Amino acid sequence: MKKIMSSALALIGLSAGLVAFTIAENSGIKGNVVPAEGATSVWAITGADSLKTTVNAGGFEFNNIKPGNYKVIIDAIEPLKDVQFEVSVPENKIVNVGDIKLAQ
């Protein structure tokens, strides 16, 4: 009986920890590419982690990412040039980087 109770408490503790970990990753990055058809994908890189998302009607989003400092790279379509910039993402915040204008 004690073993069953101990196992149940351990399972509850692990479940609570998993929920807390999931809730903590409500951070993100979003923005727009101008012109809207000027890029197909955007990267967010931090340390050894790299994330990729597609550009949809000029907009892009990275949701549920870890807080931290990211290098964002917009893969432009020629003759436009790629754009790179740094962004700091705090815990539980969506950072809107606004309109990113691509140049030739």
C-alpha positions as CSV (number, residue, x, y, z in Angstrom):
1,M,0.0,0.0,0.0
2,K,2.8,2.4,0.9
3,K,4.6,1.6,-2.4
4,I,1.4,2.3,-4.4
5,M,0.9,5.6,-2.5
6,S,4.5,6.6,-3.0
7,S,4.3,5.8,-6.7
8,A,1.1,7.8,-7.1
9,L,2.7,10.9,-5.3
10,A,5.8,10.6,-7.5
11,L,3.6,10.5,-10.6
12,I,1.6,13.6,-9.5
13,G,4.9,15.4,-8.8
14,L,6.3,14.6,-12.2
15,S,3.0,15.7,-13.9
16,A,3.0,19.0,-12.0
17,G,6.6,19.6,-13.1
18,L,5.8,18.9,-16.7
19,V,2.9,21.3,-16.7
20,A,5.0,24.0,-15.1
21,F,7.7,23.4,-17.8
22,T,5.1,23.7,-20.6
23,I,3.6,26.8,-19.2
24,A,7.0,28.5,-18.9
25,E,7.5,28.4,-22.6
26,N,4.9,31.0,-23.7
27,S,7.5,33.2,-25.3
28,G,7.7,34.0,-29.0
29,I,8.8,36.2,-31.9
30,K,6.6,37.6,-34.6
31,G,6.9,40.1,-37.4
32,N,6.3,40.9,-41.0
33,V,8.5,40.9,-44.1
34,V,8.1,43.8,-46.6
35,P,7.5,43.1,-49.4
36,A,5.3,40.2,-48.4
37,E,6.5,38.0,-51.2
38,G,10.2,38.8,-50.6
39,A,11.0,35.8,-48.4
40,T,10.0,32.2,-47.9
41,S,11.5,31.3,-44.5
42,V,12.8,32.8,-41.3
43,W,15.3,31.3,-38.8
44,A,15.6,31.9,-35.1
45,I,19.0,30.7,-33.7
46,T,20.1,30.5,-30.1
47,G,23.1,28.5,-28.9
48,A,22.9,25.1,-30.5
49,D,19.1,25.4,-31.1
50,S,17.8,26.6,-34.5
51,L,14.1,27.0,-35.4
52,K,12.7,27.6,-38.9
53,T,9.3,28.9,-39.9
54,T,7.7,29.9,-43.2
55,V,6.5,33.3,-44.2
56,N,2.8,33.4,-44.8
57,A,1.3,36.5,-46.5
58,G,4.4,38.4,-45.2
59,G,4.0,37.3,-41.6
60,F,6.1,35.0,-39.5
61,E,5.8,33.6,-36.0
62,F,7.8,31.5,-33.6
63,N,5.6,30.3,-30.7
64,N,6.3,28.5,-27.5
65,I,10.1,29.1,-27.6
66,K,12.5,29.3,-24.7
67,P,13.3,32.8,-23.4
68,G,16.7,34.0,-24.4
69,N,18.7,35.9,-27.1
70,Y,18.1,34.9,-30.7
71,K,19.7,35.7,-34.0
72,V,16.8,36.0,-36.5
73,I,17.7,35.4,-40.2
74,I,15.2,36.2,-43.0
75,D,15.9,34.2,-46.1
76,A,15.1,36.7,-48.9
77,I,14.3,35.8,-52.5
78,E,16.8,37.3,-55.0
79,P,17.4,40.0,-55.9
80,L,16.5,41.0,-52.3
81,K,19.2,40.5,-49.6
82,D,18.9,38.3,-46.5
83,V,18.4,40.2,-43.2
84,Q,19.9,39.3,-39.8
85,F,19.2,40.9,-36.4
86,E,19.3,40.0,-32.7
87,V,16.3,39.9,-30.5
88,S,16.0,39.3,-26.8
89,V,12.9,37.2,-25.8
90,P,11.7,37.5,-22.2
91,E,9.8,34.8,-20.4
92,N,6.1,34.7,-21.2
93,K,6.3,37.5,-23.8
94,I,5.7,37.6,-27.5
95,V,8.2,40.0,-29.1
96,N,6.8,41.8,-32.1
97,V,9.8,42.9,-34.3
98,G,7.5,44.8,-36.6
99,D,8.0,45.3,-40.3
100,I,11.4,44.1,-41.7
101,K,12.1,45.8,-45.0
102,L,14.1,43.8,-47.5
103,A,16.4,45.7,-49.8
104,Q,18.1,44.9,-53.1
